[in-house]
């Protein structure tokens, strides 16, 4: 299929998708809208973590920390001074944060940039370690951020967190950023930088011998991944209207890693599909944590059962689907054309029989 037709099909699909977003935003109820927004945020998180873990071959567990930085930074910038005064009643917010208020979009960008800067600062020294040791170091960074935010009473309001945040996040914001994240990272991995990242993943020593700058490319992956994690954190804070340090714990990290592993390391299409499926399943499986009746027998719900089920799913994925649900197959209009052609040929064959 010619590239021109692929571009036209992509543009047409995006137009149809945005029409659907417009319809959903005006007609769907608040519960469904919330699930759709969370799904988009998980798409941003999964695809950005896949850039580090899947395309570069580094095993990072620091995404929750980057999210926390983006969420708090953007919230402190777009909250009104009056709302900040109500939140910080135990210890006043420091100057000039107590006076600043800027629109949502620049606040979101600044939160992402600060998270990206932290990604650079964390990624650079972490390059001296790799594999399991890198995972431990990045997880340690995430925990340091959480503990730090719990104790910075005059900046983050400590464990009380920030409440009553203005609700700016809607489907246009969340899915707009999700589509931009997918587009940006897809273009990045298809460029010369992306090929260098894949070369580092496949054989680091050979890549270095070929003249690839390991420091630049690894920190690039960390910085870009952390930037989008910060954006996702800002969107999540404005969606749920409250943030506290303990929301960015190991369970959140586990969910993001689960999305990446089930979707497939280095597979953007699989990550997007898995992010949506996991979000829907997380809501649907709430029934196992609530009291229920089965054949007249009343069974008490077990809190935390959802995460147990997800742990079992992760074990099955690691054992039987090591390359994710789609393997190395990515979505393309050429693949859709080949599938339709095969389907049409098989249908004609059956009709002739």
C-alpha positions in Angstrom: 0.0 0.0 0.0 1.4 3.4 -0.9 2.4 5.8 1.8 0.0 8.4 0.5 -3.0 6.1 1.1 -1.7 5.1 4.6 -1.5 8.8 5.6 -5.1 9.3 4.2 -6.4 6.3 6.1 -4.7 7.5 9.3 -6.1 11.0 9.0 -9.6 9.6 8.3 -9.4 7.2 11.3 -8.3 10.1 13.6 -11.2 12.2 12.4 -13.6 9.4 13.2 -12.0 8.8 16.6 -12.3 12.5 17.5 -15.9 12.5 16.4 -16.4 9.6 18.8 -14.6 11.5 21.6 -16.9 14.5 21.0 -20.0 12.2 21.2 -18.7 10.4 24.3 -17.8 13.6 26.1 -21.3 15.0 25.7 -23.4 11.8 26.0 -21.6 9.2 28.2 -22.1 9.2 32.0 -19.4 10.3 34.4 -18.4 6.7 35.4 -17.7 5.6 31.8 -15.9 8.9 31.1 -13.7 8.3 34.1 -12.7 4.8 32.9 -12.0 6.2 29.4 -9.8 9.0 30.9 -7.9 6.5 33.1 -7.4 4.2 30.1 -5.8 7.1 28.1 -3.5 8.0 31.1 -2.4 4.3 31.3 -1.7 4.4 27.5 0.7 7.4 28.1 2.4 5.6 31.0 2.7 2.2 29.3 4.0 3.6 26.0 6.5 5.9 27.7 7.8 3.1 30.0 8.1 0.9 27.0 10.5 3.4 25.5 12.9 2.7 28.4 12.2 -0.9 29.1 11.2 -2.3 25.7 13.1 -0.3 23.1 16.3 0.6 25.1 16.4 -2.6 27.2 16.8 -0.8 30.6 14.6 -2.1 33.4 13.2 1.0 35.2 10.7 1.0 38.1 10.8 4.8 38.6 7.7 5.8 36.7 5.6 6.4 39.8 8.1 8.8 41.1 8.1 10.8 37.8 4.3 10.8 37.9 4.4 12.2 41.4 6.7 15.1 40.4 4.5 16.0 37.4 1.3 15.7 39.4 2.4 17.9 42.3 4.2 20.5 40.1 1.3 21.1 37.8 -1.3 21.1 40.7 0.7 23.7 42.6 0.9 25.9 39.5 -2.8 25.8 38.3 -4.4 25.8 41.8 -5.8 29.2 42.9 -4.1 31.0 45.9 -7.4 30.7 47.8 -7.5 26.9 47.3 -3.9 26.6 48.3 -4.6 28.5 51.5 -7.4 26.1 52.4 -5.3 23.0 51.7 -2.2 24.2 53.6 -3.9 25.0 56.9 -1.3 23.2 59.1 1.8 24.8 57.6 1.6 27.6 55.0 2.8 27.0 51.4 6.2 28.6 50.7 6.5 31.8 48.6 6.2 32.2 45.6 4.1 29.0 45.1 1.4 30.4 47.3 0.8 33.3 44.9 1.3 31.6 41.5 -1.6 30.5 39.3 -1.2 29.7 35.6 -3.5 28.0 33.1 -3.7 24.2 33.0 -1.7 23.5 29.8 1.5 25.4 30.7 1.3 23.9 34.2 1.1 20.5 32.7 4.1 21.2 30.4 6.2 22.5 33.3 5.3 19.4 35.4 6.4 17.2 32.4 9.6 19.2 31.9 10.5 19.0 35.6 9.8 15.2 35.6 12.0 14.9 32.4 14.8 16.8 34.1 14.6 14.4 37.1 14.6 11.5 34.6 17.9 12.9 33.2 19.4 13.4 36.7 18.4 9.8 37.7 19.2 8.2 34.4 22.7 9.6 34.1 24.2 8.0 37.3 22.1 4.9 36.9 23.9 4.1 33.6 26.7 2.6 35.7 24.4 -0.2 36.6 22.0 -2.3 34.5 19.5 -5.2 34.7 18.2 -6.0 38.2 20.5 -3.4 39.8 19.0 -0.7 37.7 15.5 -1.8 38.6 16.4 -1.6 42.3 18.0 1.9 41.9 15.1 3.3 40.0 12.6 1.8 42.5 14.6 3.4 45.3 14.3 6.8 43.5 10.6 6.4 43.4 10.4 5.6 47.1 12.7 8.5 47.9 10.3 10.8 46.1 7.3 9.4 48.0 9.0 9.7 51.4 10.3 13.2 50.5 6.8 14.4 49.5 5.4 12.9 52.7 7.7 15.1 54.8 7.8 18.4 52.8 4.8 19.8 54.6 5.3 23.4 53.4 5.5 22.3 49.7 3.4 19.2 49.2 1.2 19.4 52.4 2.7 16.1 53.5 0.6 13.0 53.8 -2.6 15.1 53.7 -1.9 15.8 50.0 -3.8 18.3 47.9 -7.6 18.1 47.7 -10.3 19.8 45.7 -8.1 20.2 42.6 -9.9 21.8 39.6 -11.2 19.3 37.1 -9.6 20.2 33.8 -8.9 16.6 32.5 -11.4 15.4 30.0 -11.4 13.1 27.0 -9.9 15.8 24.8 -6.9 16.3 27.2 -6.3 12.7 28.1 -6.7 11.1 24.6 -5.1 14.0 22.9 -2.0 13.5 25.0 -2.2 9.7 24.5 -2.3 10.0 20.7 0.5 12.6 20.8 2.6 10.2 23.0 2.1 7.3 20.7 2.9 9.4 17.6 6.0 11.0 19.2 7.5 7.7 20.5 6.7 5.9 17.3 8.4 8.6 15.2 11.3 8.5 17.7 11.9 4.7 17.5 11.6 4.8 13.7 14.3 7.5 13.5 18.1 7.0 13.7 17.8 7.6 17.5 15.3 4.7 17.8 17.6 2.4 15.8 20.5 3.3 18.1 18.2 2.5 21.1 17.4 -0.9 19.7 21.0 -1.6 19.0 21.9 -0.8 22.6 19.1 -3.2 23.7 20.3 -6.0 21.5 24.0 -5.7 22.3 25.4 -2.8 24.3 29.0 -3.5 23.7 28.6 -4.0 20.0 26.6 -0.7 19.8 29.3 1.2 21.6 31.9 -0.4 19.3 29.9 0.9 16.3 30.2 4.5 17.7 26.8 4.8 19.4 27.0 7.2 22.4 25.5 5.1 25.2 25.2 8.0 27.6 23.3 10.2 25.2 20.9 7.6 24.0 20.1 6.1 27.4 19.6 9.5 29.1 17.4 10.5 26.1 15.2 7.5 26.7 15.0 8.2 30.4 14.2 11.9 29.9 11.5 11.4 27.2 9.9 8.6 29.3 10.0 10.7 32.5 8.5 13.7 30.6 5.4 11.8 29.5 5.1 10.1 33.0 5.0 13.6 34.4 2.3 14.7 32.0 0.3 11.5 32.9 0.7 12.4 36.6 -0.7 16.0 36.0 -3.7 14.6 34.1 -4.4 12.0 36.8 -4.3 14.6 39.5 -6.8 16.9 37.8 -9.0 13.9 37.0 -9.3 12.4 40.5 -9.2 15.9 42.1 -6.9 14.8 44.9 -3.3 13.6 45.2 -1.2 12.4 48.0 2.3 10.8 48.1 1.0 7.3 49.0 -1.0 7.1 45.7 2.3 6.8 43.9 3.3 3.5 45.5 4.6 0.1 44.4 1.1 -1.0 43.3 1.0 1.8 40.7 4.4 0.8 39.4 3.3 -2.8 39.3 0.3 -1.9 37.1 2.4 0.0 34.6 5.0 -2.8 34.4 2.1 -5.3 33.9 0.8 -3.2 30.9 4.3 -3.2 29.3 5.0 -6.9 29.8 1.5 -8.0 28.6 1.6 -5.6 25.7 5.1 -6.8 24.7 8.5 -5.2 25.2 9.1 -2.9 22.3 5.5 -3.2 21.0 3.5 0.0 20.9 0.3 -1.5 19.6 0.2 -4.2 22.2 0.9 -1.7 25.0 -2.1 0.5 23.9 -4.4 -2.5 23.7 -3.3 -3.8 27.1 -3.6 -0.4 28.8 -7.2 -0.2 27.8 -8.0 -3.8 28.7 -6.2 -3.6 32.1 -8.2 -0.4 32.9 -11.5 -2.0 32.1 -10.6 -5.2 34.0 -9.6 -3.2 37.0 -13.1 -1.8 37.2 -14.9 -5.0 36.3 -13.0 -7.0 38.9 -14.2 -4.8 41.7 -17.0 -7.4 42.0 -14.5 -9.9 43.5 -13.9 -7.4 46.3 -17.6 -6.9 47.1 -20.0 -9.3 48.8 -21.7 -11.5 46.3 -24.1 -14.5 46.1 -23.3 -17.6 44.2 -26.0 -20.4 44.1 -27.5 -18.9 47.2 -24.2 -18.9 49.1 -23.2 -15.5 50.3 -19.5 -14.8 49.9 -17.8 -11.9 51.5 -15.6 -9.8 49.3 -11.8 -9.9 49.9 -10.1 -6.5 49.7 -7.0 -6.7 47.4 -8.3 -9.7 45.4 -8.0 -7.7 42.2 -4.3 -7.3 42.6 -3.9 -11.1 43.4 -5.7 -11.8 40.1 -3.5 -9.4 38.2 -0.4 -11.0 39.8 -1.6 -14.4 38.5 -2.1 -12.9 35.0 1.4 -11.4 35.2 2.8 -14.9 36.0 1.0 -16.5 33.1 2.1 -13.8 30.8 5.8 -14.2 31.8 5.5 -18.0 31.5 3.5 -18.3 28.3 3.5 -14.9 26.5 7.1 -13.7 26.9 6.8 -11.5 23.9 3.4 -10.1 24.8 -0.1 -10.6 23.4 1.0 -9.5 19.9 4.6 -10.6 19.8 6.5 -8.4 17.4 3.5 -7.5 15.3 2.7 -3.8 15.1 -0.5 -2.2 13.6 -0.1 -1.0 10.0 -2.5 -0.4 7.2 -0.5 -2.8 5.0 -1.1 -5.6 7.6 -4.8 -4.7 7.6 -4.9 -4.9 3.8 -3.1 -8.3 3.7 -5.6 -9.6 6.3 -8.6 -8.4 4.4 -7.2 -9.9 1.2 -6.6 -13.3 2.8 -10.1 -13.2 4.4 -11.7 -12.3 1.0 -9.8 -15.1 -0.7 -10.8 -17.7 1.9 -14.5 -16.6 1.7 -14.5 -17.0 -2.1 -12.9 -20.5 -1.7 -15.7 -21.6 0.6 -18.4 -20.2 -1.7 -16.9 -22.2 -4.6 -17.1 -25.4 -2.5 
